[in-house]
């Protein structure tokens, strides 16, 4: 029986290089949580997301930088998971799709949509977006179908 195990940094990098959808949790002005599914780009140190200028979570990030990101493989039997708790900051924007924002958007478009993905991004290049960098304070990861030892009651 497979046991649950923490991923190595290299395994995290490989997993986040797949087209796994990230669930980004932000804090609303009233303190309530808000979750949005987003494309993500992991550079080995930071996670990047590119919200539309009027996305609710972009406003939340500007008011409260605390975020949590959940990436989960819900299809394969090992059910790999990576959770990132950290801080988000707007690096650019709102801007049209150009420069560093375009580079990251094109990489994501290829990963999530295939070789023609940048054509999708090009159709909306004039629409304003933010480039957001998420700096992890804590990364939790695991893979496997067995419970982690800390959850097993031995009384």
SVG drawing of the C-alpha trace seen along z (x, -y; Angstrom):
<svg xmlns="http://www.w3.org/2000/svg" viewBox="-18 -49 33 51">
<polyline fill="none" stroke="black" stroke-width="0.4" points="0.0,0.0 1.4,-3.4 2.1,-5.8 1.6,-9.6 4.9,-11.4 6.1,-14.9 7.3,-16.0 10.9,-17.1 11.5,-20.5 12.1,-18.9 8.8,-17.0 7.0,-20.2 8.6,-21.9 7.6,-19.0 4.0,-18.9 3.4,-22.6 4.8,-22.5 1.7,-20.5 -1.6,-22.1 -3.0,-21.8 -5.5,-24.5 -4.7,-26.5 -7.4,-27.5 -6.4,-30.9 -7.9,-31.9 -7.9,-35.6 -9.4,-37.6 -12.5,-39.7 -12.9,-43.2 -15.3,-41.7 -12.8,-39.0 -14.6,-36.2 -12.6,-33.8 -12.9,-34.0 -11.6,-31.2 -11.0,-31.5 -9.6,-28.9 -6.6,-30.3 -3.9,-29.4 -0.5,-29.5 3.2,-29.7 5.7,-28.4 9.3,-29.5 10.7,-27.4 10.6,-30.3 7.3,-32.2 3.9,-31.5 2.6,-33.9 -1.0,-34.6 -2.4,-37.0 -5.9,-38.2 -8.1,-40.4 -8.1,-44.0 -11.6,-43.8 -11.2,-40.3 -12.5,-40.4 -9.5,-38.6 -7.1,-41.2 -8.8,-43.8 -8.7,-41.5 -4.9,-41.1 -4.4,-44.9 -6.3,-45.2 -4.9,-42.2 -1.8,-40.4 -2.5,-37.1 -3.3,-34.2 -3.4,-30.5 -3.1,-28.4 -4.2,-24.8 -3.0,-22.7 -4.4,-19.2 -4.3,-16.3 -7.7,-14.8 -7.4,-12.3 -4.3,-10.2 -4.3,-7.6 -1.5,-9.2 -3.5,-12.5 -0.5,-14.8 -1.2,-18.0 0.7,-21.3 -0.5,-24.1 1.2,-27.4 0.5,-29.9 2.0,-33.3 1.8,-36.9 0.7,-38.3 1.8,-41.5 0.9,-43.3 4.1,-43.5 2.6,-45.1 -0.7,-46.5 -3.2,-47.0 -1.4,-46.7 -2.2,-45.2 -0.6,-41.8 3.1,-42.9 6.5,-42.4 6.9,-40.1 3.2,-39.7 3.0,-38.5 5.9,-36.1 4.3,-34.4 0.8,-34.4 2.2,-32.8 3.9,-30.0 0.7,-29.4 -1.4,-29.4 0.9,-26.7 0.8,-24.6 -3.0,-24.8 -4.1,-25.0 -1.4,-23.4 0.9,-24.9 -1.8,-27.3 -2.5,-28.7 -0.7,-32.0 -3.2,-32.7 -5.9,-32.7 -3.9,-35.2 -3.2,-37.4 -7.0,-37.8 -7.3,-39.6 -3.9,-41.3 -5.3,-44.8 -7.4,-44.0 -5.9,-45.1 -4.5,-42.6 -2.3,-42.5 0.8,-40.4 0.8,-39.1 3.7,-37.4 3.0,-35.1 5.8,-34.6 5.5,-31.5 5.8,-31.6 5.0,-27.9 4.7,-25.1 2.9,-21.9 3.0,-18.9 2.1,-15.3 1.3,-12.4 0.0,-9.0 -3.2,-7.2 -2.4,-6.3 -2.9,-8.6 0.1,-10.5 1.3,-9.0 0.3,-12.1 -3.4,-11.4 -3.4,-7.8 -4.7,-7.5 -2.7,-5.0 -4.5,-5.1"/>
</svg>
